Amino acid sequence: MSCSQEQTATRDPGGAEEISDSEFLDIELENLQPETPESCDGLSPALGNDCGTESETVEGPLIPKTDSAEEAGTPPELAGVSAGAGEGSTVLLRRKRVLAERSPLERFRLRYLCVTDVCGQAWCELQVVYGFELPHVPKREEESPEVKAGASIHLARELEVHDVVSVSAQSREDRWALKILNMLSMLPILQAGRRVRELPVFGMLEGVFLVGVIDELHYSHKGELVLSELKTRGPRSLPGRAQERSHHFQVRLYKLLFDSMVRGLLERDAFVQSLNLRPEQPLGSGVMEHAQKLGLHVHTFGGVLELALMNLSYSELPAIDVLKIEYCHQGSSDAIGTREVSFDEAGVRAELRNHLSYWIGQREPRGVDIEEAWKCRSCSFEEHCEWRRERAENATASNQTKRFK
Ligand code: SF4
């Protein structure tokens, strides 16, 4: 039994024709609520974010309507960024000034990153950043029938292996407790050699807390633990290299997170401090009841966390042996193909450090290379993008120079 999730599709670094994975199906309520100094939980409402696996009963509009950029999640110092065409250089100067003052993690009040955000950087880093800076720009892919079809395929697969129940959460600690309970409930199933789906993973990697959801783990006939990531696609073809790069990075990050969890490397203090959670917070009645149904007698968030850490330490679950991505057609659910993904820990960590260097304020965000400008055509932020505008201006200037020579 898994806690229910608010199902919706969010932006896809791979473009509108493809939904990336189960993570894209979940909106974390925290990310969609305006933050106030008192209630700031370290999350931006900018993205329909992808790491929410906790159960929620959610009512009302997901993205609150407000006139204030700050309330809406855009930090005040960025409220005017990308305000209009023709302001490219001013905008860039302002962005640089803002960057010098606070890191993006601080500016967006993020306590953790979702795996899919980091992987989105492999597609276009600036697109991810705009997702936070310009939360009200409609995402082209969100309402597309392809994305909805992909969401249904993911949900159908999840329902094959467990029921989904809705649990009411009353606090941030409740929501994180539900994530942990989801993970905890799957450990014995995995230990019994059976398949699990939608497994939450989390942990500190290269100094930043990351959260994700593994589509599926099962054992092969050789006894290897296999991670299988489902990608649904509009076209009946495998993705190009740019999308593939991002998909490969995603499953490699999942392996890093899962392996460190089952090796007992998830630390209580890192969890509590990174996410600013109160271990002594009593669980709400809905979460407590849910835990009891799972046979767990816990009363506080700290109790759930301790139980999880103990279970992970003594689980004797193996590290993931094989990484696979399964591509299937959105319209028909037909299989398109399966790709096995290699793993080199040093390489993955180096790539992760490169992506995180933006979030910790060591550099500015980057848009796509000129050879990949085709990505901009399907980007929701095409009209607002200073990177794209600057390149277009440079190209015009260079053409004019050539003409006058
Ligand atoms: Fe990236 Fe192009 Fe979108 Fe700009 S328009 S955010 S460079 S994909």
Residues whose N, C-alpha, C, O or C-beta is under 5 A from the ligand:
A	BS01	SF4	C124 L126 Q127 G367 V368 K375 C376 C379 F381 E382 C385 W387 R388
